[in-house]
Amino acid sequence: MSEGDVPATLPVLQVDQLEVAYGARTAVAGISFDIRPGEIFGLLGPNGAGKTSTLSAIEGLLRPRSGFLLVDGLDVSEHPLEAKARLGVQLQTSSFQAELGIEQIVRLFAGLYGARLDRDQLRTALEQIGLGGELGRRFKQLSGGQQQRLALFIASVHEPRLLLLDEPTAGLDPQSRRQLWNRIEALRGEGRSILLTTHSMEEAQAVCDRVAIIDHGALVALATPAGLIEEYKFDPRVVQAAHGEVTLEDVFIGLTGSEIRD
């Protein structure tokens, strides 16, 4: 079996005892988890919990102090280019040139990824994400929801095995948020695996197959949303946080505390 041939049962992402440090400060303190083929996995935590550092290590933007990361069976530190080619990344804030047209932006990034799209394929793809009539518009003319749907399309244009989505629905209205949820679930249906960070417990409970809660760089809990609620619904910290029936947000606050993080 060649290096690129990975058994379907192998996790698309394996994070094992990952430690990330900035000088003397430890940002990620030995966390481990994996993401299965076709899974939407939520990475949850308060501000400063270590989510961004974890994503940056997976993307190969910083070198961990210890531990290892495998993307589609490839060690990120030993095969950075091959591992990155299997990733698609959507940041919380899109940084596309505001004056460029949609077609220009898509063709630019498709070319960088080595993906080929003729005009008919591009139009069909944009129709699938609700942007079929926007081909001639500039990026700055799109609404926030349209911009995020376009960013998600570009992140997946090369059909990566794993998508990293950093708070993709932040600041969107309920309708735009639901549209993006539908697109994320459609990508899962196409065989993609997705790592999603979010501050919305409603979002995590609605779209994630499993979630990991991290705090102060450490893994606090990992299970399905329903599993976490069942496991912690009688925990005194969670009971104190709850207002009625226990939700995932109550579990999150109970395990990470109610103080505001800046």
Contacts in CASP RR format, 6 or more apart in sequence:
PFRMAT RR
TARGET T0000
AUTHOR 0000-0000-0000
METHOD contacts of the structure
MODEL  1
MSEGDVPATLPVLQVDQLEVAYGARTAVAGISFDIRPGEIFGLLGPNGAG
KTSTLSAIEGLLRPRSGFLLVDGLDVSEHPLEAKARLGVQLQTSSFQAEL
GIEQIVRLFAGLYGARLDRDQLRTALEQIGLGGELGRRFKQLSGGQQQRL
ALFIASVHEPRLLLLDEPTAGLDPQSRRQLWNRIEALRGEGRSILLTTHS
MEEAQAVCDRVAIIDHGALVALATPAGLIEEYKFDPRVVQAAHGEVTLED
VFIGLTGSEIRD
3 74 0 8 1.000
3 79 0 8 1.000
3 82 0 8 1.000
4 72 0 8 1.000
4 74 0 8 1.000
4 82 0 8 1.000
6 72 0 8 1.000
6 73 0 8 1.000
8 37 0 8 1.000
9 37 0 8 1.000
10 72 0 8 1.000
10 73 0 8 1.000
11 34 0 8 1.000
11 35 0 8 1.000
11 36 0 8 1.000
11 37 0 8 1.000
11 70 0 8 1.000
12 35 0 8 1.000
12 36 0 8 1.000
12 37 0 8 1.000
12 38 0 8 1.000
12 39 0 8 1.000
12 71 0 8 1.000
12 72 0 8 1.000
12 161 0 8 1.000
12 162 0 8 1.000
12 193 0 8 1.000
13 34 0 8 1.000
13 35 0 8 1.000
13 41 0 8 1.000
13 58 0 8 1.000
13 69 0 8 1.000
13 70 0 8 1.000
13 71 0 8 1.000
13 162 0 8 1.000
13 193 0 8 1.000
13 195 0 8 1.000
14 34 0 8 1.000
14 68 0 8 1.000
14 69 0 8 1.000
14 70 0 8 1.000
14 73 0 8 1.000
15 31 0 8 1.000
15 32 0 8 1.000
15 33 0 8 1.000
15 34 0 8 1.000
15 54 0 8 1.000
15 58 0 8 1.000
15 69 0 8 1.000
16 32 0 8 1.000
16 67 0 8 1.000
16 68 0 8 1.000
16 69 0 8 1.000
16 70 0 8 1.000
17 30 0 8 1.000
17 31 0 8 1.000
17 32 0 8 1.000
17 66 0 8 1.000
17 67 0 8 1.000
17 68 0 8 1.000
18 28 0 8 1.000
18 30 0 8 1.000
18 31 0 8 1.000
18 32 0 8 1.000
18 54 0 8 1.000
18 57 0 8 1.000
18 64 0 8 1.000
18 66 0 8 1.000
18 67 0 8 1.000
18 68 0 8 1.000
18 69 0 8 1.000
19 26 0 8 1.000
19 28 0 8 1.000
19 29 0 8 1.000
19 30 0 8 1.000
19 64 0 8 1.000
19 65 0 8 1.000
19 66 0 8 1.000
19 67 0 8 1.000
20 26 0 8 1.000
20 27 0 8 1.000
20 28 0 8 1.000
20 50 0 8 1.000
20 53 0 8 1.000
20 54 0 8 1.000
20 56 0 8 1.000
20 57 0 8 1.000
20 62 0 8 1.000
20 64 0 8 1.000
20 65 0 8 1.000
21 27 0 8 1.000
21 65 0 8 1.000
26 65 0 8 1.000
26 217 0 8 1.000
27 48 0 8 1.000
27 50 0 8 1.000
27 53 0 8 1.000
27 217 0 8 1.000
28 50 0 8 1.000
28 53 0 8 1.000
28 54 0 8 1.000
28 57 0 8 1.000
28 64 0 8 1.000
28 214 0 8 1.000
28 217 0 8 1.000
29 216 0 8 1.000
29 217 0 8 1.000
29 218 0 8 1.000
30 66 0 8 1.000
30 67 0 8 1.000
30 217 0 8 1.000
30 218 0 8 1.000
30 219 0 8 1.000
31 54 0 8 1.000
31 212 0 8 1.000
31 214 0 8 1.000
31 217 0 8 1.000
31 218 0 8 1.000
31 219 0 8 1.000
32 219 0 8 1.000
33 41 0 8 1.000
33 212 0 8 1.000
33 219 0 8 1.000
33 222 0 8 1.000
35 41 0 8 1.000
35 162 0 8 1.000
35 193 0 8 1.000
35 194 0 8 1.000
35 195 0 8 1.000
36 193 0 8 1.000
37 191 0 8 1.000
37 193 0 8 1.000
38 188 0 8 1.000
38 189 0 8 1.000
38 191 0 8 1.000
38 192 0 8 1.000
38 193 0 8 1.000
38 194 0 8 1.000
39 188 0 8 1.000
39 193 0 8 1.000
39 194 0 8 1.000
39 209 0 8 1.000
39 210 0 8 1.000
40 184 0 8 1.000
40 185 0 8 1.000
40 188 0 8 1.000
40 193 0 8 1.000
40 194 0 8 1.000
40 196 0 8 1.000
40 207 0 8 1.000
40 208 0 8 1.000
40 209 0 8 1.000
41 193 0 8 1.000
41 194 0 8 1.000
41 195 0 8 1.000
41 196 0 8 1.000
41 208 0 8 1.000
41 209 0 8 1.000
41 210 0 8 1.000
41 211 0 8 1.000
41 212 0 8 1.000
42 195 0 8 1.000
42 196 0 8 1.000
42 197 0 8 1.000
42 198 0 8 1.000
42 204 0 8 1.000
42 208 0 8 1.000
42 210 0 8 1.000
42 211 0 8 1.000
42 212 0 8 1.000
43 51 0 8 1.000
43 54 0 8 1.000
43 55 0 8 1.000
43 195 0 8 1.000
43 196 0 8 1.000
43 197 0 8 1.000
43 211 0 8 1.000
43 212 0 8 1.000
43 214 0 8 1.000
44 51 0 8 1.000
44 197 0 8 1.000
44 198 0 8 1.000
44 199 0 8 1.000
44 201 0 8 1.000
44 204 0 8 1.000
44 211 0 8 1.000
44 212 0 8 1.000
44 213 0 8 1.000
44 214 0 8 1.000
44 252 0 8 1.000
45 51 0 8 1.000
45 199 0 8 1.000
45 213 0 8 1.000
45 214 0 8 1.000
45 215 0 8 1.000
45 252 0 8 1.000
45 256 0 8 1.000
46 215 0 8 1.000
46 256 0 8 1.000
46 257 0 8 1.000
46 261 0 8 1.000
47 261 0 8 1.000
47 262 0 8 1.000
48 261 0 8 1.000
49 214 0 8 1.000
49 215 0 8 1.000
49 216 0 8 1.000
49 217 0 8 1.000
49 256 0 8 1.000
49 261 0 8 1.000
50 214 0 8 1.000
50 217 0 8 1.000
51 197 0 8 1.000
51 214 0 8 1.000
52 166 0 8 1.000
52 197 0 8 1.000
53 62 0 8 1.000
53 217 0 8 1.000
54 214 0 8 1.000
55 164 0 8 1.000
55 166 0 8 1.000
55 195 0 8 1.000
55 197 0 8 1.000
56 62 0 8 1.000
57 63 0 8 1.000
57 64 0 8 1.000
57 69 0 8 1.000
57 76 0 8 1.000
58 69 0 8 1.000
58 71 0 8 1.000
58 76 0 8 1.000
58 87 0 8 1.000
58 164 0 8 1.000
58 195 0 8 1.000
59 84 0 8 1.000
59 87 0 8 1.000
59 89 0 8 1.000
59 164 0 8 1.000
60 76 0 8 1.000
60 80 0 8 1.000
60 83 0 8 1.000
60 84 0 8 1.000
63 77 0 8 1.000
64 77 0 8 1.000
68 75 0 8 1.000
68 76 0 8 1.000
68 77 0 8 1.000
69 75 0 8 1.000
69 76 0 8 1.000
69 77 0 8 1.000
69 83 0 8 1.000
70 76 0 8 1.000
71 83 0 8 1.000
71 86 0 8 1.000
71 87 0 8 1.000
71 161 0 8 1.000
71 162 0 8 1.000
72 83 0 8 1.000
72 86 0 8 1.000
72 161 0 8 1.000
72 162 0 8 1.000
74 82 0 8 1.000
74 83 0 8 1.000
74 86 0 8 1.000
75 83 0 8 1.000
76 83 0 8 1.000
85 158 0 8 1.000
85 160 0 8 1.000
86 160 0 8 1.000
86 161 0 8 1.000
86 162 0 8 1.000
87 160 0 8 1.000
87 161 0 8 1.000
87 162 0 8 1.000
87 163 0 8 1.000
87 164 0 8 1.000
88 155 0 8 1.000
88 156 0 8 1.000
88 158 0 8 1.000
88 160 0 8 1.000
88 162 0 8 1.000
88 163 0 8 1.000
88 164 0 8 1.000
89 155 0 8 1.000
89 163 0 8 1.000
89 164 0 8 1.000
89 166 0 8 1.000
90 148 0 8 1.000
90 151 0 8 1.000
90 152 0 8 1.000
90 154 0 8 1.000
90 155 0 8 1.000
90 163 0 8 1.000
90 164 0 8 1.000
90 165 0 8 1.000
90 166 0 8 1.000
90 168 0 8 1.000
91 151 0 8 1.000
91 166 0 8 1.000
92 166 0 8 1.000
92 167 0 8 1.000
92 168 0 8 1.000
92 170 0 8 1.000
94 139 0 8 1.000
94 147 0 8 1.000
94 148 0 8 1.000
94 150 0 8 1.000
94 151 0 8 1.000
96 105 0 8 1.000
96 139 0 8 1.000
96 147 0 8 1.000
96 150 0 8 1.000
96 151 0 8 1.000
97 105 0 8 1.000
97 139 0 8 1.000
98 138 0 8 1.000
98 139 0 8 1.000
98 140 0 8 1.000
99 138 0 8 1.000
99 139 0 8 1.000
99 140 0 8 1.000
100 108 0 8 1.000
100 138 0 8 1.000
100 139 0 8 1.000
101 136 0 8 1.000
101 137 0 8 1.000
101 138 0 8 1.000
101 139 0 8 1.000
102 126 0 8 1.000
102 131 0 8 1.000
102 134 0 8 1.000
102 135 0 8 1.000
102 136 0 8 1.000
102 137 0 8 1.000
102 138 0 8 1.000
102 139 0 8 1.000
102 142 0 8 1.000
102 150 0 8 1.000
103 122 0 8 1.000
103 135 0 8 1.000
103 136 0 8 1.000
105 139 0 8 1.000
105 150 0 8 1.000
105 154 0 8 1.000
106 117 0 8 1.000
106 122 0 8 1.000
106 126 0 8 1.000
106 150 0 8 1.000
106 153 0 8 1.000
106 154 0 8 1.000
106 157 0 8 1.000
107 117 0 8 1.000
107 122 0 8 1.000
109 154 0 8 1.000
109 157 0 8 1.000
110 116 0 8 1.000
110 117 0 8 1.000
110 154 0 8 1.000
110 157 0 8 1.000
110 158 0 8 1.000
113 157 0 8 1.000
113 158 0 8 1.000
114 158 0 8 1.000
115 157 0 8 1.000
115 158 0 8 1.000
115 159 0 8 1.000
117 125 0 8 1.000
117 157 0 8 1.000
122 135 0 8 1.000
123 132 0 8 1.000
123 135 0 8 1.000
125 153 0 8 1.000
125 157 0 8 1.000
126 132 0 8 1.000
126 133 0 8 1.000
126 134 0 8 1.000
126 135 0 8 1.000
126 153 0 8 1.000
127 133 0 8 1.000
129 149 0 8 1.000
129 150 0 8 1.000
129 152 0 8 1.000
129 153 0 8 1.000
129 183 0 8 1.000
130 149 0 8 1.000
131 142 0 8 1.000
131 146 0 8 1.000
131 149 0 8 1.000
131 150 0 8 1.000
131 153 0 8 1.000
134 142 0 8 1.000
134 146 0 8 1.000
139 147 0 8 1.000
139 150 0 8 1.000
142 150 0 8 1.000
143 176 0 8 1.000
144 172 0 8 1.000
144 176 0 8 1.000
145 172 0 8 1.000
145 176 0 8 1.000
145 179 0 8 1.000
145 180 0 8 1.000
148 168 0 8 1.000
148 169 0 8 1.000
148 172 0 8 1.000
148 176 0 8 1.000
148 180 0 8 1.000
149 179 0 8 1.000
149 180 0 8 1.000
149 183 0 8 1.000
151 168 0 8 1.000
152 163 0 8 1.000
152 165 0 8 1.000
152 168 0 8 1.000
152 180 0 8 1.000
152 183 0 8 1.000
152 184 0 8 1.000
152 187 0 8 1.000
155 163 0 8 1.000
155 165 0 8 1.000
156 163 0 8 1.000
156 187 0 8 1.000
156 192 0 8 1.000
159 192 0 8 1.000
160 192 0 8 1.000
161 192 0 8 1.000
161 193 0 8 1.000
162 192 0 8 1.000
162 193 0 8 1.000
162 194 0 8 1.000
162 195 0 8 1.000
163 187 0 8 1.000
163 192 0 8 1.000
163 193 0 8 1.000
163 194 0 8 1.000
163 195 0 8 1.000
164 195 0 8 1.000
165 184 0 8 1.000
165 194 0 8 1.000
165 195 0 8 1.000
165 196 0 8 1.000
165 197 0 8 1.000
166 197 0 8 1.000
167 197 0 8 1.000
167 198 0 8 1.000
167 199 0 8 1.000
168 180 0 8 1.000
168 184 0 8 1.000
168 196 0 8 1.000
168 198 0 8 1.000
169 176 0 8 1.000
169 177 0 8 1.000
169 180 0 8 1.000
169 181 0 8 1.000
169 198 0 8 1.000
169 200 0 8 1.000
169 203 0 8 1.000
170 198 0 8 1.000
170 199 0 8 1.000
172 180 0 8 1.000
177 203 0 8 1.000
181 203 0 8 1.000
181 206 0 8 1.000
181 207 0 8 1.000
184 194 0 8 1.000
184 196 0 8 1.000
184 207 0 8 1.000
185 207 0 8 1.000
187 194 0 8 1.000
188 194 0 8 1.000
196 203 0 8 1.000
196 204 0 8 1.000
196 207 0 8 1.000
196 208 0 8 1.000
198 204 0 8 1.000
201 247 0 8 1.000
201 248 0 8 1.000
201 249 0 8 1.000
201 252 0 8 1.000
202 249 0 8 1.000
204 211 0 8 1.000
204 225 0 8 1.000
204 248 0 8 1.000
205 225 0 8 1.000
205 247 0 8 1.000
205 248 0 8 1.000
208 225 0 8 1.000
209 224 0 8 1.000
210 222 0 8 1.000
210 223 0 8 1.000
210 224 0 8 1.000
210 225 0 8 1.000
211 222 0 8 1.000
211 223 0 8 1.000
211 224 0 8 1.000
211 225 0 8 1.000
211 228 0 8 1.000
211 248 0 8 1.000
212 219 0 8 1.000
212 221 0 8 1.000
212 222 0 8 1.000
213 219 0 8 1.000
213 220 0 8 1.000
213 221 0 8 1.000
213 222 0 8 1.000
213 228 0 8 1.000
213 251 0 8 1.000
213 252 0 8 1.000
213 255 0 8 1.000
213 256 0 8 1.000
214 220 0 8 1.000
215 255 0 8 1.000
215 256 0 8 1.000
220 255 0 8 1.000
220 256 0 8 1.000
221 228 0 8 1.000
221 231 0 8 1.000
221 232 0 8 1.000
221 251 0 8 1.000
221 255 0 8 1.000
223 231 0 8 1.000
225 248 0 8 1.000
228 248 0 8 1.000
228 251 0 8 1.000
229 246 0 8 1.000
229 247 0 8 1.000
229 248 0 8 1.000
229 251 0 8 1.000
232 238 0 8 1.000
232 246 0 8 1.000
232 251 0 8 1.000
232 254 0 8 1.000
232 255 0 8 1.000
233 239 0 8 1.000
233 246 0 8 1.000
233 251 0 8 1.000
235 251 0 8 1.000
235 254 0 8 1.000
235 255 0 8 1.000
237 254 0 8 1.000
237 255 0 8 1.000
237 257 0 8 1.000
238 246 0 8 1.000
238 250 0 8 1.000
238 251 0 8 1.000
238 253 0 8 1.000
238 254 0 8 1.000
238 255 0 8 1.000
239 246 0 8 1.000
240 254 0 8 1.000
241 250 0 8 1.000
241 253 0 8 1.000
241 254 0 8 1.000
241 257 0 8 1.000
241 258 0 8 1.000
242 250 0 8 1.000
243 250 0 8 1.000
END
